[in-house]
């Protein structure tokens, strides 16, 4: 038999390669749930997975949502949905969420402040950039008071309650989902490769 003859069951067979490709595609599909809606608002949603909150030993699901494409053709992470958070179990805890691309060790810029005028004073755009969502859960938090029990920390370290002109958080009691929204988002959706969730007890 010539050396070039293919033996039955060899890994190089076409059937095996097709089977392997199908398995890989199915595995990727179960790891990153991607829902692309082709419609007027061009929204794209990426399911980023479930993460463990170590300080209160529970799991939370994180979903990134994009808005309409910018002038460069790319959508930004306009909001982040957090579901499964038991605020009573995680009372007196702070949670920090960051996004990373595939190459840089530093977290992605999530949002910047917007230009606005207040009482005759103009405040310029883009003087403060946020690289994390930091949520503080009150010490007396219960699920019944979830909407009032979670506040945000600004990039400068100030507690801004349920938000300011640049980022905000709201809670939908019927779905038990927290949504953090950015007025001027920066992180390009397609560049997000990793999400990290850190937690610690409040001091």
C-alpha positions in Angstrom: 0.0 0.0 0.0 1.5 3.5 -0.9 2.6 5.7 2.0 0.2 8.4 0.8 -2.8 6.2 1.2 -5.2 7.5 4.0 -5.9 5.0 6.7 -9.5 4.6 8.0 -10.2 6.8 11.1 -7.3 9.2 10.5 -7.8 12.7 12.2 -7.2 14.3 8.8 -10.4 12.8 7.3 -12.9 15.3 6.0 -15.7 13.9 8.1 -13.8 14.3 11.3 -12.9 17.9 10.5 -16.5 18.7 9.9 -17.6 17.0 13.1 -14.9 18.9 15.1 -16.0 22.2 13.6 -19.6 21.6 14.6 -18.6 20.7 18.2 -16.4 23.9 18.4 -19.3 26.1 17.1 -21.7 24.5 19.6 -19.3 25.1 22.5 -18.7 28.7 21.5 -22.5 29.2 21.3 -23.0 28.0 24.8 -20.2 30.2 26.2 -21.1 33.6 24.6 -24.8 34.0 23.9 -25.0 36.6 21.1 -28.3 38.0 19.9 -28.1 40.3 16.9 -31.3 42.1 16.0 -31.4 43.5 12.4 -33.9 46.3 12.7 -34.3 50.1 12.7 -32.4 50.7 16.0 -29.5 48.4 15.1 -29.1 47.1 18.7 -26.8 44.3 19.5 -26.8 42.4 22.8 -23.9 40.3 24.2 -24.6 37.9 27.1 -21.3 38.0 29.0 -22.0 35.2 31.5 -22.4 34.6 35.2 -19.9 35.8 37.8 -19.4 35.0 41.5 -19.5 37.7 44.1 -17.0 36.4 46.6 -17.7 38.7 49.5 -21.3 37.4 49.8 -20.8 34.0 48.0 -23.5 34.3 45.3 -23.6 34.6 41.5 -24.7 37.4 39.3 -25.4 37.5 35.6 -23.9 40.4 33.5 -25.3 41.4 30.1 -23.7 44.2 28.0 -26.0 46.2 25.7 -25.1 48.5 22.9 -26.7 51.6 21.5 -26.8 52.8 17.9 -23.5 52.8 15.9 -21.4 55.9 16.2 -20.0 57.8 13.2 -17.1 55.3 13.0 -19.6 52.5 12.5 -19.0 50.9 15.9 -21.5 50.5 18.7 -20.5 51.3 22.3 -21.5 49.6 25.5 -24.3 51.9 26.4 -25.7 50.0 29.4 -25.0 47.0 31.6 -27.7 44.8 33.0 -27.0 42.9 36.3 -29.4 40.2 37.3 -29.5 37.7 40.1 -28.1 40.1 42.7 -29.5 39.4 46.1 -28.9 42.7 47.9 -30.0 41.3 51.3 -27.3 38.6 51.1 -24.8 41.2 49.8 -25.7 43.9 52.2 -22.8 46.2 53.2 -20.8 45.2 50.2 -19.2 47.1 47.3 -19.0 45.6 43.8 -16.7 46.8 41.0 -17.2 45.7 37.4 -14.6 46.3 34.6 -14.3 45.4 31.0 -11.1 44.5 29.1 -10.1 44.1 25.5 -8.0 41.2 24.2 -4.6 42.9 24.4 -4.4 45.6 27.1 -3.9 44.8 30.8 -5.7 48.0 31.8 -9.5 48.2 31.9 -11.4 49.8 29.1 -12.7 53.3 29.4 -16.5 52.9 29.9 -17.8 56.5 29.8 -16.9 60.1 30.0 -18.7 63.1 31.4 -20.8 65.2 29.0 -20.7 68.9 28.3 -23.5 70.9 30.0 -24.4 74.3 31.4 -25.8 74.8 34.9 -26.7 78.2 36.4 -24.8 80.0 33.7 -21.6 78.0 34.1 -20.5 75.8 31.3 -18.9 72.5 32.1 -16.7 71.0 29.4 -16.9 67.4 28.1 -14.5 64.6 28.7 -12.7 65.9 31.8 -13.4 62.7 33.8 -13.4 59.2 32.4 -14.8 56.1 34.2 -13.1 52.8 33.9 -15.3 50.9 36.2 -18.9 50.6 37.5 -18.7 50.7 41.3 -21.9 49.9 43.2 -22.3 50.2 47.0 -25.0 48.1 48.7 -26.3 49.6 51.9 -25.8 47.8 55.2 -29.6 47.5 55.8 -30.4 46.4 52.3 -33.3 44.0 51.7 -34.8 42.8 48.4 -37.9 44.8 49.1 -35.8 48.0 49.2 -33.4 47.0 46.4 -34.1 50.1 44.3 -33.0 52.4 47.2 -30.2 50.2 48.5 -27.7 50.3 45.7 -25.8 53.5 44.8 -23.0 54.4 42.5 -19.5 55.8 43.1 -18.2 58.3 40.5 -14.7 58.0 38.9 -13.5 60.7 41.4 -14.7 58.5 44.3 -17.8 60.4 45.2 -21.1 58.7 46.0 -23.6 60.0 43.4 -26.6 58.1 44.7 -28.6 56.7 41.8 -26.6 58.6 39.3 -25.7 61.9 37.7 -25.7 63.4 34.2 -23.0 60.8 33.2 -24.0 57.4 34.6 -27.1 56.2 36.4 -28.6 53.0 37.9 -32.2 51.8 38.1 -33.9 48.7 39.4 -36.8 47.0 37.8 -38.7 45.1 40.5 -40.7 42.9 38.2 -37.5 41.4 36.6 -35.1 42.0 39.5 -32.6 43.6 37.1 -30.3 46.5 37.8 -29.3 48.6 34.7 -26.4 50.9 34.7 -26.6 53.4 31.8 -23.9 55.7 30.4 -24.8 59.1 28.8 -21.5 59.2 26.8 -20.3 55.6 26.4 -16.8 54.9 25.2 -16.1 51.1 25.2 -16.5 49.7 21.7 -18.7 46.7 21.9 -16.8 44.5 19.6 -13.5 45.0 21.5 -14.8 43.7 24.8 -13.0 40.4 25.5 -13.3 40.0 29.3 -15.5 41.1 32.2 -14.2 41.1 35.7 -16.3 41.4 38.9 -14.7 42.2 42.2 -16.3 42.6 45.6 -15.4 43.6 49.1 -17.1 44.3 52.4 -17.7 48.0 53.1 -15.3 49.5 55.5 
